[in-house]
Amino acid sequence: MPNPPQTDQDDAVEATGLRGYSRSLPMALLRAREAVMQQFRPNLRRHGVTEQQWRVLRALQSRGTLEVTELARATCLLPPSLSRILRDLEGRRLVLRRPVDNDLRRSRISIAPGGTALIGAVAPDSEAIYAEITSRFGAARLAELQGLLASLENALADMGGDPDAGSPED
């Protein structure tokens, strides 16, 4: 999905003091995310998992056992959305929930053997998609992009905003 061309309407918006819509950083990031996710969604659907469920499984597989609040932050999911996702993943025996010893209101979530097996089933096609993206975009450019995105995230970390706002599709 190529970037939309700048239009006269964008210039009119700029006259109001806002940058043109086509030059909006949040929209450019969303368009790029959508272009990437269009490549991965069919594979996730084939395996009966949503994008958000996949984020939870991957975070647990990568980071190990997490408290629910840590998991929400790691996956950019709002707590109410994460709660529903965890209920479904627990029901499918893909994650395990255990209460925190000194505070039974809190939970620690870990990946279950079924979740590990699902990741193993999805991984080959996922890696093939990454290989195709790398082939089209270039390994060096992809590494640079990932570095730039991490740098942007770090640069904005202490700027404010709502770190618990979650992501827009939640």
Secondary structure, 3 states (H helix, E strand, C coil): CCCCCCCHHHHHHHHCCCCCHHHCHHHHHHHHHHHHHHHHHHHHHHCCCCHHHHHHHHHHHHHCCEEHHHHHHHHCCCHHHHHHHHHHHHHCCCEEEEEECCEEEEEEEEECHHHHHHHHHHHHHHHHHHHHHHHHHCHHHHHHHHHHHHHHHHHHCCCCCCCCCCCCCC
